[in-house]
Amino acid sequence: MTKILVVEDNEDLAQVVRSYLLFEHYEVENVFNGREGLSRVKTYDYDVIVLDLGLPDLSGIDVLKGLRESGSRTPVLILTGQNSVEEKEKGLDAGADDYVTKPFHMKELGARIRALLRRPPPIAGNNTISVAGVTLDTSKFQVTKGGEVIQLVNREFQLLEFFMRHPNQVFSAEALLNRIWPNTSSSASQALRTTMKRLRKKIDPEGTLIRTVHGVGYMLETETKNS
Ligand code: CA
C-alpha cells in the first residue's frame, strides 16, 4: 500500500489532508513538527512526503535538507504560503520535487501526488536521466539524442532537465519561470519563450517530445511512447 507522511503543524489542515488521502486509499501518517518529521523520514520508508515549510521547531527546509543528506530520494511535495516565490525556490533547491501553494484544492494535491508516484525512481549515484530517447548527463553537462550530442546553452539545459525530471506533467509558463529563472519579470517571460523555442528546435524538431497544452502550458510527454 502506498504510504504517505504528512508533516503539517496546522491540525485542521493536517486533518483535512489526512481524510482526503485516506479516502484516496493511501496509508497516511501525520506528524506535527519538524523534528519528529525528520526522525520519521530517516527511520521509515514512505512513498511520498507532504511537507509544510512553516513548522514550529525545525523548518521544512531543514527537514528536507536532512532527508536529502541522508541519501533518501523519496519524492517530497512541499506546502508553501502564497506569494512566497523565494520559499518555493529554496524548497526546490533543497531537493523538493514539487509544491502546492496554500490554500489549495485537495484535488490538486491528489494530482500532484499521483504525478510523483508515476515518476520513474532516479538511479542512486547516477547523474544521467534518460527519457524518450534523450539522455541528459548533469555531471558532464551533456545531452544526447539517439547517440548524437546536442549542444545546449545553460538555460536550455536547465529547462530540459526540469522537464525530464517531471515527465508527463503540465507546467504553465509562470510555473517554469518560478522554478528555472531567478526572477519573473516580463523580460524573463520573453526569455523563457525564446529558450523554449530554441530548445525545441535542437532537441525536438519533429515536435513529438515537448507538447504545448493550449491555454495551460507545456509538458514533456513520454507515456504514449513508453507505456
Ligand atoms: Ca505551518
Residues whose N, C-alpha, C, O or C-beta is under 5 A from the ligand:
A	BS01	CA	D9 N10 D52 G54 L55
